[in-house]
């Protein structure tokens, strides 16, 4: 069952899980143009992925400045993905705060396994997100389709 929308405040920034606040055009632009992991992702794919996830928007007043998305069944598994803070707002601890809000969210904090993949922020997640290298990586397989 989808959660109630939650708002976190750390003046002058706000994090909200309310999907109505999301600037999907901004999210799409960052993911498809500026990220290394989602270059070329279509607007429709971004829109659909947001519609089927628990989303965390980071805002300075009404302007969105960051984002994180969690794919989950709300019971046993979740995957943290598409995490970013716009360059002009980095260096203020927003990434740490965002990750903390995600892992402490009432509907996620008791999930048995939360995964993520990163090549650029590994130390951030290990230090501030209580993440560790994959337990039993020899048991995990993936189906990777880079063209989609």
TAZIGI-V389980 format. One record per helix or strand of 2 or more residues. SS is the DSSP state (~ for helix, > for strand). FROM is the first residue (numbers start at 1). TO is the last residue. If there is no record, write none. Layout:
BEGIN
SS,FROM,TO
SS,FROM,TO
END
This chain:
BEGIN
>,7,10
>,13,16
~,19,21
~,24,34
~,43,51
>,54,60
>,63,72
>,77,85
~,87,89
~,94,104
>,113,115
~,122,128
~,137,139
END
